[in-house]
Amino acid sequence: MSLPAIDQDYFVDFLVKLLNIASPTGFAELAVAFVEKELSQFKQLELSRTRKGALVAKWEVESDLPPVALTAHVDTLGAVVKEIKKNGRLKLSRIGGIQWPSVETEGVWIFTSKAEKIRGSVLIDTASGHIHSVEGSKTPRDDEHMEVRLDVRTTSEKETRELGINIGDCVAFDPRVEVTNGFIRSRFLDDKACVANIVAAIKSLTDAGLSPARTVYFHISNYEEVGHGAAAGIPSDVAELLCVDMAVVGKGQESDEFHATLCIKDGGGPYHFGLNNKLRALAEKHNVP
């Protein structure tokens, strides 16, 4: 049996909406709730939440085979306010492995503990070429020298605190979503594109009147960028867990941006050899390049 076609328009529409929801690790509830609402239209799914706030969707079918699970994550890289400087600007502490040069001059939103949003920009503290000349280019792009300049009149710590900003407030970087010539350009396609893949696959199976061959759990996690996304909340009866995530394109690998990738190992060690071989066989059977 051939696999049903994915509704590409639905996939792109869902993904763009999800990308535009700020969801740094620890602040991913809005994104989880968005996915939960979307999946609620598929009445065959049983939806629940874990204690960590992750979403679990169960598609139960009658089968002698034990259940399997797929997991993808909606949390992204981001930052929190680490310090309010004497001049009213903010020092940040990064969430995950975001690289400072990649977000220099980027717009951000600060989400205060009072549920307010305040706009700002990430800049080096020697940004003015008129003032600092070549010294600005020599300044290290690191936690010590990067700062957020708020789009509000403030020149002191006191004035910034009066805006409602406090240490620990969440900071989200602009995703800059664009859809052009069939390409989707955005921050945080890791891993929202894979969440969209899963949701679109569920829709395509549903539209085709098909069901999985065995019970499947779909686990949408919210703490992956800090290392423990699916470490809890996978149901105990699951026999196989497939992590659907971005694929690093590296020198010497058989990986590129236009094919699916099976990850054999990462910095933490190898993955399950038997499951990898099973996935290879499935890819060959269904002509998945």
C-alpha positions as CSV (number, residue, x, y, z in Angstrom):
1,M,0.0,0.0,0.0
2,S,1.4,3.4,-0.9
3,L,1.5,6.1,1.7
4,P,-1.1,8.9,1.5
5,A,0.2,12.2,0.2
6,I,0.8,15.0,2.7
7,D,-1.4,18.1,2.4
8,Q,1.4,20.6,1.7
9,D,-0.8,23.7,2.1
10,Y,-2.0,22.5,5.5
11,F,1.5,21.6,6.5
12,V,2.9,25.1,5.6
13,D,0.0,27.0,7.2
14,F,0.3,25.0,10.5
15,L,4.1,25.4,10.6
16,V,4.1,29.1,9.9
17,K,1.5,29.7,12.7
18,L,3.6,27.5,15.1
19,L,6.8,29.2,14.2
20,N,5.3,32.6,15.1
21,I,4.4,31.5,18.6
22,A,7.3,32.3,21.0
23,S,8.2,29.2,22.9
24,P,11.7,29.2,24.5
25,T,12.3,26.3,26.8
26,G,10.4,26.9,30.0
27,F,8.0,29.2,28.2
28,A,6.5,26.7,25.7
29,E,2.9,26.4,27.0
30,L,1.4,28.6,24.3
31,A,3.0,26.4,21.6
32,V,2.0,23.2,23.3
33,A,-1.6,24.5,23.6
34,F,-1.7,25.4,19.9
35,V,-0.7,21.9,18.9
36,E,-3.2,20.4,21.4
37,K,-6.0,22.5,19.9
38,E,-5.1,21.4,16.4
39,L,-4.9,17.7,17.3
40,S,-8.3,17.9,19.1
41,Q,-10.1,17.9,15.7
42,F,-8.9,14.3,15.2
43,K,-11.5,12.5,17.3
44,Q,-9.6,9.2,17.2
45,L,-6.8,10.7,19.3
46,E,-6.8,10.6,23.1
47,L,-5.0,13.7,24.4
48,S,-3.4,14.1,27.7
49,R,-0.6,16.1,29.4
50,T,2.4,15.0,31.4
51,R,3.5,16.5,34.7
52,K,6.2,18.4,32.7
53,G,3.5,20.0,30.5
54,A,4.3,17.9,27.4
55,L,1.4,16.8,25.2
56,V,0.7,13.1,24.5
57,A,-1.7,12.0,21.8
58,K,-2.7,8.4,21.7
59,W,-4.0,6.8,18.5
60,E,-5.2,3.4,19.8
61,V,-5.9,0.5,17.4
62,E,-6.5,-3.2,18.0
63,S,-3.2,-5.1,17.5
64,D,-1.2,-7.8,19.1
65,L,1.9,-5.6,18.6
66,P,3.1,-3.4,21.4
67,P,2.7,0.4,21.0
68,V,5.3,2.6,19.4
69,A,5.9,6.4,20.0
70,L,7.1,9.4,18.0
71,T,8.4,12.5,19.8
72,A,9.2,16.0,18.6
73,H,9.6,19.2,20.5
74,V,8.1,22.7,20.4
75,D,10.5,24.4,22.7
76,T,13.2,26.5,21.2
77,L,16.4,28.4,22.0
78,G,16.0,31.7,23.8
79,A,17.2,33.5,26.9
80,V,16.2,34.9,30.3
81,V,17.1,38.2,31.8
82,K,20.2,37.7,33.9
83,E,20.9,41.3,35.0
84,I,19.5,44.8,34.7
85,K,22.4,47.1,34.1
86,K,22.8,50.5,35.7
87,N,22.0,52.1,32.3
88,G,18.7,50.2,32.1
89,R,19.8,47.7,29.6
90,L,19.6,44.0,30.0
91,K,22.2,41.2,30.2
92,L,20.9,37.8,29.1
93,S,21.6,34.2,30.0
94,R,21.1,32.0,27.0
95,I,18.7,29.0,26.9
96,G,20.2,26.2,24.8
97,G,23.1,26.6,22.3
98,I,22.1,29.9,20.6
99,Q,25.2,31.6,19.1
100,W,25.5,35.4,19.8
101,P,26.7,36.4,16.4
102,S,23.6,34.8,14.8
103,V,21.3,37.1,16.8
104,E,23.3,40.4,16.9
105,T,20.9,43.3,16.0
106,E,17.9,40.9,16.3
107,G,14.6,42.0,17.7
108,V,13.3,40.3,20.9
109,W,10.3,40.3,23.1
110,I,10.7,40.3,26.9
111,F,7.8,38.5,28.6
112,T,7.4,39.9,32.1
113,S,6.1,38.0,35.1
114,K,3.0,40.3,34.9
115,A,2.2,38.9,31.4
116,E,3.3,42.0,29.6
117,K,5.5,42.1,26.4
118,I,8.2,44.7,25.9
119,R,10.2,45.1,22.7
120,G,13.9,45.4,22.4
121,S,17.0,44.7,20.3
122,V,20.1,42.5,20.9
123,L,23.3,44.5,20.4
124,I,26.9,44.5,21.3
125,D,27.7,47.1,24.0
126,T,30.2,48.8,21.6
127,A,27.8,48.8,18.6
128,S,28.2,52.4,17.5
129,G,30.9,52.6,14.8
130,H,31.0,56.4,15.1
131,I,32.0,56.1,18.8
132,H,34.0,52.9,19.0
133,S,35.4,52.6,15.5
134,V,37.3,49.3,15.0
135,E,37.0,48.4,18.7
136,G,33.4,47.4,18.1
137,S,34.4,44.7,15.6
138,K,37.0,43.4,18.1
139,T,34.6,43.2,21.0
140,P,33.9,39.5,21.9
141,R,30.3,38.4,21.1
142,D,29.7,36.8,24.5
143,D,27.4,36.9,27.5
144,E,29.4,39.8,29.0
145,H,29.2,42.2,26.0
146,M,25.8,41.5,24.5
147,E,22.9,43.4,25.8
148,V,19.2,44.2,25.1
149,R,18.3,47.8,24.4
150,L,14.7,48.3,25.2
151,D,12.3,50.2,22.9
152,V,11.2,52.2,25.9
153,R,12.7,55.4,27.5
154,T,14.9,54.1,30.3
155,T,18.3,55.1,31.4
156,S,18.6,53.3,34.8
157,E,17.9,50.1,36.5
158,K,15.1,51.7,38.5
159,E,13.3,52.9,35.4
160,T,13.6,49.4,33.8
161,R,12.3,47.7,36.9
162,E,9.3,50.1,36.9
163,L,8.4,48.8,33.5
164,G,7.8,45.4,35.2
165,I,11.0,43.7,34.0
166,N,12.7,41.5,36.5
167,I,15.5,39.0,36.7
168,G,14.4,35.7,35.1
169,D,11.9,37.1,32.7
170,C,11.7,35.2,29.4
171,V,13.3,36.6,26.2
172,A,12.2,35.3,22.8
173,F,14.1,36.0,19.6
174,D,12.2,36.9,16.4
175,P,11.8,33.8,14.2
176,R,11.7,35.8,10.9
177,V,9.4,33.4,9.1
178,E,9.4,33.6,5.3
179,V,8.0,31.2,2.7
180,T,9.6,31.7,-0.8
181,N,10.0,29.5,-3.8
182,G,9.0,26.4,-1.8
183,F,11.5,27.1,0.9
184,I,10.7,27.9,4.5
185,R,13.2,30.3,6.1
186,S,12.9,30.7,9.8
187,R,14.6,30.3,13.1
188,F,13.4,27.4,15.2
189,L,12.5,25.0,12.4
190,D,14.3,22.8,15.0
191,D,12.0,21.3,15.9
192,K,8.7,22.9,14.9
193,A,9.1,21.6,11.3
194,C,9.1,18.1,12.7
195,V,6.1,18.7,14.9
196,A,4.3,20.0,11.7
197,N,5.4,16.8,9.9
198,I,3.8,14.7,12.6
199,V,0.5,16.7,12.7
200,A,0.3,16.7,8.8
201,A,0.9,13.0,8.7
202,I,-1.9,12.4,11.2
203,K,-4.2,14.5,9.0
204,S,-3.2,12.7,5.8
205,L,-3.9,9.3,7.4
206,T,-7.2,10.5,8.7
207,D,-8.2,12.0,5.4
208,A,-7.3,8.8,3.6
209,G,-9.4,6.7,6.1
210,L,-6.4,4.9,7.3
211,S,-5.1,3.9,10.7
212,P,-1.7,2.8,12.0
213,A,-0.9,-0.9,12.1
214,R,-0.5,-0.7,15.9
215,T,-1.2,1.8,18.7
216,V,0.9,5.0,18.4
217,Y,1.7,7.7,20.9
218,F,2.7,11.1,19.7
219,H,4.7,12.9,22.4
220,I,5.2,16.7,21.9
221,S,7.9,17.7,24.4
222,N,8.8,21.0,25.8
223,Y,12.2,20.7,27.4
224,E,14.4,19.2,24.6
225,E,16.7,22.2,24.1
226,V,18.0,21.8,27.6
227,G,18.5,18.0,27.3
228,H,15.5,16.2,28.9
229,G,12.6,16.7,26.5
230,A,11.3,13.1,26.2
231,A,13.3,11.8,29.2
232,A,9.9,11.5,31.1
233,G,6.4,11.0,30.0
234,I,6.8,8.2,27.5
235,P,4.1,5.6,28.4
236,S,5.5,2.4,29.9
237,D,4.0,0.1,27.3
238,V,5.9,1.7,24.4
239,A,8.3,-0.8,22.7
240,E,10.0,1.7,20.3
241,L,10.6,5.4,20.5
242,L,11.4,7.4,17.4
243,C,12.8,11.0,17.9
244,V,11.8,13.2,15.0
245,D,14.2,16.2,15.0
246,M,16.5,18.3,12.8
247,A,19.4,16.6,11.0
248,V,22.8,18.1,11.2
249,V,24.5,18.4,7.8
250,G,28.2,17.7,8.3
251,K,31.3,17.1,6.2
252,G,31.7,13.5,5.2
253,Q,28.2,12.5,6.1
254,E,25.5,11.2,3.7
255,S,23.2,14.1,4.9
256,D,21.8,17.1,3.0
257,E,18.9,19.5,3.3
258,F,16.7,17.6,0.8
259,H,16.4,14.1,2.2
260,A,15.4,12.3,5.4
261,T,18.3,11.4,7.7
262,L,18.8,8.5,10.0
263,C,21.1,9.4,12.9
264,I,23.4,6.6,13.8
265,K,25.2,8.3,16.8
266,D,25.7,11.8,18.3
267,G,28.0,13.3,20.9
268,G,26.2,11.2,23.5
269,G,26.8,7.9,21.8
270,P,25.1,5.5,19.4
271,Y,21.4,4.9,18.8
272,H,19.8,1.5,18.7
273,F,21.3,-0.5,15.8
274,G,18.3,-2.7,15.4
275,L,15.8,0.2,15.2
276,N,18.1,2.0,12.7
277,N,18.2,-1.0,10.4
278,K,14.4,-1.3,10.7
279,L,14.0,2.4,9.7
280,R,16.4,1.8,6.7
281,A,14.3,-1.1,5.5
282,L,11.1,0.9,5.8
283,A,12.6,3.8,3.9
284,E,13.7,1.4,1.1
285,K,10.3,-0.3,1.0
286,H,8.4,3.0,0.7
287,N,10.9,4.8,-1.5
288,V,11.7,7.5,1.1
289,P,15.0,9.0,-0.1
